[in-house]
Amino acid sequence: MTTPPVVAASKDGLANPAPLGLCAFGTTTVLLNLHNAGVFEINSMILAMGIFYGGIAQVIAGVIEAKKNNTFGLTAFTSYGLFWLSLVALIVMPKMGWIPGPSEGGMVAYLIIWGLFTLLLFFGTLKLSRALQFVFATLTILFFLLALGDATGNDTIKHVAGYEGIICGASAIYTGIAGLLNEMYGRVVMPIGSV
């Protein structure tokens, strides 16, 4: 049995974790926001994705980014991986009877703080690619729309947030797959708008 050749060897011996982190974030974001858009109810599929792919896979990507000396990647992937795990905990812990769920005001604060954090990270993307700028800009908007939807109780705003979140998640998937294919082929297969 022969080992397949390494297409794009890394100088440090570590694979690029960004495609994993971006695809994990993107697919989980699309699925949750299909729920927010009213397509289907919150269910075990969304929670499982939040734990394993959106959560754990992004934390793994963040740890590898740390080994690659990429502070931005470490901060972003690890933070959003733990965001997904915390979101699942906010949903599951009350259902298990462990602790009461957050109030509407509590959820609004949770979403606003994540929106502010994402806005601050957006400024870091100004040195990266246009594709990442789009991901972080739409994610910032998503958090604030979700906060506004919870603050007002307006289902229309929540549904608009869902559609906007689908765009955000799809842009992360695109950026992740572009990074993967561009690296594998050694040329621009899918443009990301380098800065």
N, C-alpha and C positions, 0 to 999 in steps of 0.2 A: 504494500500500500504506500503510495507516494503522498507526500505532504504538498498541498497546493502552495504555489509561490505567493510570497507577500507582495502585494501590488504596490503599496507605497510605504516603504519602511520609514519609521520614525527615528529621528536622531537619538532620542532618549530611550528607545526600546518600548515605549508605551503607545498604544493606539490612541487615536483622537477620540475622546469621550463625548464631544459636542453633538455628533449625530444621534447618539443614544439619548442624551439628555433632552435634546430638542424634540425628538420623536416621542419620547415618553411624556413630556409636557404636552405636546400638541395633540396626541391622540386622546389623552385623558381629558384635556380641555374641550375638545370637540364633543366627546360623549357627554360630559356634564352639561354642556351648553345646549345640546339637543334636548336635554331635560328642561333647562331653563327656558328654551324656546317653546316648550309645551308639546314636544313630540312624544315623549314617554315619561313615566313616573320615575322618581328616584328608586333605584333598585340595587341588588347585590352586584350586578355587573359594574356599575359606576363605582361602588365602594371598593370592589376588588381591584379595579384599575387604579383607584386612588391610593390604595395601599401598595400594590406591587409594582406597577409600571410608572405611574405618576409620582409615587412616593419613593420606594426603595431604589428603583433604577436611576432616578435623578440624584439621589444621595450617592450612589456608586459613581455616577458620572462626575459629581462634584469632588469626590475623594481623588479620583484619577486626575482631575484638573489641578488639584493641589500638588500631586506628584509631578505634574508638568509645569509647576510654578506659575499657574494662571489664576491669579487672585479673583478676577472677575468671574471666571467660570466656576471656581470653588464657591464663591458667595452666591451666585445666581442658582446653580443647579442644586446645591445643598439646601438653600433656603426654600426654593419652590418644592423640592422633594418633601421637606418637612412641613410645608404649607399643606400639601395633599394629605399627609398623615394626620395633621391636626384637624383638617376639615372632616375627614372620616371620623375621627374621634369625637368631634362636636355633634355628629349625627348619631353615632353608635352608642356612646356612653349614656345619653339620656334614655335611649330605647332599652338598654340593658338594666336600667334602674340604678346606675351608679351615682348619677348626679343630675340635677335638673339641667335642661338645655339652656342655651344662652337666650337672653331676652332679645327683642327686636333691636333695642338700643345697643346691646352687646354685639350683635352680629354686624350692625352698622359700623361700630368702632373697629371691629375685626377687619372688615372689608376696606375701610378708609385707611387703616394703618398699612395694609398690604398695598393699597393704591399709592400711598405716599412713598413707600419703600420702592415700588416698581418705577415710579416717576424718577426717583433718585438714581436707580440703576440705568434708566433710559439715557441719562447723560453720559454714562460710561460707553454706551453703544455708539455714541457719536464718533468714536475712534475705531469702530469695528466696521460693520457692513450695513448697507441700506436695509437688507432683509432683517437683520437683528433689530435695527431701529424700528422697523414696522412691527415686529413681534412685541417689543416692549411698549411702544406707543399704544397699540391696540389693547395690550394687557392692562395698561394704566387706565384707559377708558373703560374697560370691562369692569375693573374693581369699583370704580366710581359709579358706573351705571347700576351695578348690583347693590351697592350701598344706598343709592337713591331709591331703587326699587323697594328695598327693605324698609327704608325710612318712611316712604310714602304709602307702602302697601299697594302700590299701583302695579297690577299684573301686566299692563302694556309695557311699562318700563322694563320689567323683568324679562318679558319676551324679546324686546329689542336688545337687551343685554345678551340674551341667549344667542341671537343671530350674530351679534358683534363678536361674541366669544367663539362662535364657530369659525369666523374669519380669522381671529387671533390664533386659534389652535391650528387651523389649516396652514397659516403662514409659518408657524413653528415647524410643522411637518415638512413643508416645502424646504425651509432653511436647513433642516437636519438632513433630508435626503440629498439636497444640493451639495452639502458639505461632504457627504459620503461618496456620491458619484463623482464629484469633481476631483476628490482625492484619489479614487480608484482609477479613473481614466487619465489622471495627470493633466487635465485641461478643463476649461469651463464647459460643462455639459448643461448645467442649470445655473444661470447668473444669480449672484446675490448682491450685486452692486457694491463692489469694494470701495472703501473710502480712500 
